Amino acid sequence: MNTTGNIPNRPLKMPPPYWRSSGAIFQVIEAIKDLILYLEDLIVIHEKVNIELDDFYVRNPEEDDIEEEFGEIASPLWEIEHKIKLKCELAIFMISVHLEDRLNMHIVYNLDKDIGEVIEKLSPPEKLTLLASILTNKSVKGEKPFEAIRKLSSWRNAYAHGHCTDRITRTLRHNHLVKPENYSSVPGEIELIQSSIERYLLVSKYLQNISINEYTSGSSSENFEIQELLNEVGKFKFDYSGNGDIYEIENFDV
């Protein structure tokens, strides 16, 4: 068993011991797997509901007193759309958590103990800034990895602190009392999870490239799995205008 007393202070003497992850990455993988299943269900439910709504509008051309029946027809669609939104949010939040886990690992294995413990208290973008500066002697600010981690961290912080992620978080009133121009839609949620996972993979690859410790310069099997799952999500194509409330969906792998 390792103790803090026998762990080397110099990063190039590590490993051992090997990094014990928080496990957030497995939440991400399972959430995306569930998301793919929900998207497959969405295609079937979406088609069925549209057929029933077409018939409904033929029978109710004046649209008088139709709210209850309309809700009964559309309810299965709303339910699966809600499940998709939840899985997207879970995956995005957990990939942001896992990114900081990866960042912390690179700090431990590439920087001396005293430096690492100071950086530990900083935000993810600040951690990346200092880590990159020390290892590359260059600024990462303004570069794609910095912008990627900044956007992921901003979304995570808003979500974790109970804010609406589709509104600015300047004040509670700005965030919670002012309606957004557009509410989230399934196409929007899918675009968001795709961009979020791509941002994670971008930063993860950057960390791998700047690492001086062989252990952290290696590739991650989980990253390969996430990329494959992301490719599966990308096979679902949406056709829509406006904010995506009304859309068509098709799986191009079928």
C-alpha positions in Angstrom: 0.0 0.0 0.0 1.2 3.5 -0.8 1.4 6.2 1.7 2.0 9.9 1.2 5.4 9.4 2.9 6.7 7.1 0.2 5.3 8.9 -2.9 8.1 10.7 -4.8 8.1 14.5 -4.9 9.9 14.6 -8.3 7.4 14.0 -11.1 9.7 12.0 -13.4 10.1 9.4 -10.6 6.4 8.6 -10.9 4.8 6.1 -11.4 4.5 4.2 -9.2 2.0 4.8 -7.8 -0.6 4.9 -10.5 -3.4 7.5 -10.7 -6.7 6.6 -9.1 -9.4 8.3 -11.1 -12.6 9.8 -9.7 -14.6 7.5 -12.0 -16.5 10.3 -13.6 -15.5 9.0 -17.0 -17.7 5.9 -16.6 -20.7 8.2 -15.9 -19.9 9.8 -19.2 -19.7 6.5 -21.1 -22.9 5.1 -19.7 -24.8 8.4 -20.3 -23.8 8.5 -24.0 -24.7 4.8 -24.4 -28.1 5.6 -23.0 -28.4 8.6 -25.1 -27.9 6.6 -28.3 -30.6 4.2 -27.2 -33.0 7.1 -26.6 -32.2 8.6 -30.0 -33.1 5.3 -31.6 -36.4 5.3 -29.6 -36.9 9.0 -30.6 -37.0 8.1 -34.3 -39.9 5.6 -33.8 -41.8 7.8 -31.3 -41.3 11.0 -33.4 -42.8 9.3 -36.5 -45.7 7.8 -34.6 -46.6 11.1 -32.9 -46.4 13.0 -36.1 -48.9 10.6 -37.8 -51.3 10.9 -34.9 -51.0 14.7 -34.9 -51.7 14.9 -38.6 -54.9 13.0 -38.0 -55.7 15.1 -35.0 -55.4 18.4 -37.0 -57.6 17.0 -39.7 -60.3 16.3 -37.0 -59.7 19.6 -35.3 -59.2 22.3 -38.0 -60.4 25.1 -35.7 -58.1 24.0 -32.9 -60.8 24.7 -30.2 -60.6 22.9 -26.9 -57.9 20.6 -28.1 -55.2 21.1 -25.4 -56.0 17.9 -23.4 -56.1 15.5 -26.4 -53.0 17.2 -28.0 -51.1 16.6 -24.7 -52.1 13.0 -24.6 -50.8 12.5 -28.2 -47.6 14.4 -27.7 -46.8 13.1 -24.2 -44.6 10.2 -25.4 -42.5 12.6 -27.5 -42.1 15.1 -24.7 -41.0 12.3 -22.4 -38.3 10.9 -24.6 -37.1 14.4 -25.4 -36.8 15.1 -21.7 -34.8 11.9 -21.2 -32.4 12.9 -24.0 -31.9 16.3 -22.4 -31.1 14.7 -19.0 -28.5 12.3 -20.5 -26.9 15.2 -22.4 -26.6 17.3 -19.3 -25.2 14.4 -17.3 -22.6 13.6 -19.9 -21.5 17.2 -20.3 -21.3 17.8 -16.6 -19.3 14.6 -16.0 -17.0 15.1 -18.9 -16.1 18.5 -17.4 -15.5 16.8 -14.0 -13.3 14.2 -15.7 -11.4 16.8 -17.5 -10.3 18.4 -14.3 -9.4 14.9 -13.0 -7.2 14.5 -16.1 -5.7 17.9 -15.6 -4.9 17.1 -11.9 -3.2 13.9 -13.0 -1.0 15.7 -15.4 -0.1 18.3 -12.7 0.9 15.5 -10.3 3.0 13.6 -12.8 4.7 16.5 -14.5 5.3 19.1 -11.8 7.1 19.0 -8.5 5.0 18.4 -5.5 5.3 21.9 -4.1 4.2 23.5 -7.3 1.4 21.1 -7.8 -0.1 21.8 -4.4 -0.2 25.5 -5.2 -1.9 25.0 -8.6 -4.4 22.6 -7.1 -6.5 25.4 -5.7 -6.9 27.2 -9.0 -9.7 26.9 -11.6 -9.3 24.5 -14.5 -8.4 27.2 -17.0 -5.9 28.7 -14.6 -4.4 25.2 -14.0 -4.0 24.7 -17.7 -2.4 28.1 -18.1 0.3 27.4 -15.5 0.9 23.8 -16.5 1.3 24.8 -20.2 3.6 27.7 -19.3 5.9 25.6 -17.2 6.1 22.6 -19.6 6.2 24.5 -22.9 7.4 28.0 -21.9 4.5 29.3 -24.0 1.1 30.8 -23.2 -1.9 28.7 -24.0 -4.3 31.6 -23.6 -6.2 32.4 -26.7 -5.4 29.0 -28.1 -8.0 26.3 -28.8 -7.3 24.2 -25.7 -7.7 27.2 -23.4 -11.0 28.2 -25.0 -12.2 24.6 -24.9 -11.5 24.2 -21.2 -12.9 27.7 -20.4 -16.2 26.9 -22.1 -16.5 23.5 -20.4 -15.7 25.0 -17.0 -18.1 27.8 -17.5 -21.0 25.4 -18.3 -20.1 23.1 -15.4 -19.9 26.0 -12.9 -23.3 27.3 -14.0 -24.9 23.9 -13.7 -23.2 23.0 -10.4 -24.3 26.3 -8.8 -27.9 25.9 -9.7 -28.0 28.3 -12.6 -29.8 27.9 -16.0 -27.0 27.1 -18.5 -28.8 28.8 -21.3 -28.7 32.2 -19.6 -25.9 34.5 -18.5 -24.9 34.1 -14.8 -24.1 37.7 -14.0 -26.7 37.9 -11.3 -29.5 35.7 -10.0 -32.1 38.0 -11.6 -30.4 37.9 -15.0 -30.2 34.1 -14.9 -33.5 33.0 -13.3 -36.0 35.8 -14.0 -35.3 36.6 -17.7 -36.5 34.1 -20.2 -34.0 33.0 -22.8 -34.6 33.9 -26.5 -35.0 30.1 -27.2 -35.5 27.2 -25.0 -33.4 24.1 -25.4 -34.4 21.6 -28.2 -33.2 18.1 -28.9 -31.1 19.2 -31.9 -29.6 21.9 -29.8 -28.8 19.4 -26.9 -27.2 17.0 -29.4 -25.0 19.8 -30.8 -24.0 20.8 -27.3 -23.0 17.4 -26.2 -21.0 16.9 -29.4 -19.1 20.2 -29.1 -18.5 19.5 -25.3 -17.1 16.0 -25.9 -14.9 17.4 -28.7 -13.6 20.1 -26.4 -12.7 17.5 -23.8 -10.9 15.4 -26.4 -9.0 18.5 -27.7 -7.7 19.4 -24.2 -7.0 15.8 -23.4 -4.9 15.4 -26.5 -3.1 18.7 -25.8 -2.2 17.5 -22.2 -0.9 14.3 -23.7 1.3 16.2 -26.1 2.9 18.5 -23.6 3.5 15.9 -21.0 7.1 15.1 -20.0 6.2 12.0 -18.0 5.8 8.9 -20.1 2.8 7.8 -18.1 0.7 10.9 -18.9 1.9 11.1 -22.5 0.2 7.9 -23.4 -3.3 7.6 -24.9 -6.4 6.7 -23.0 -8.6 3.7 -23.8 -11.6 5.6 -22.5 -10.9 8.4 -24.9 -11.1 6.0 -27.8 -14.4 4.6 -26.5 -15.8 8.1 -26.1 -14.8 9.0 -29.7 -16.5 5.9 -31.0 -19.6 6.7 -29.1 -19.5 10.3 -30.3 -19.3 9.0 -33.9 -22.4 6.9 -33.2 -24.3 10.0 -32.0 -23.1 11.9 -35.1 -25.0 9.4 -37.3 -28.3 10.9 -36.1 -29.0 13.8 -38.3 -31.6 16.5 -37.7 -33.3 18.7 -40.2 -34.9 21.9 -38.7 -35.2 25.6 -38.9 -35.5 28.2 -36.1 -34.5 27.0 -32.7 -35.2 23.3 -33.4 -38.5 22.8 -31.7 -39.9 21.4 -34.9 -37.5 18.9 -36.5 -37.0 15.7 -38.5 -34.5 13.0 -37.4 -32.9 10.2 -39.2 -30.2 7.6 -38.4 -27.8 7.4 -41.4 -26.3 4.2 -40.1 -29.5 2.3 -40.8 
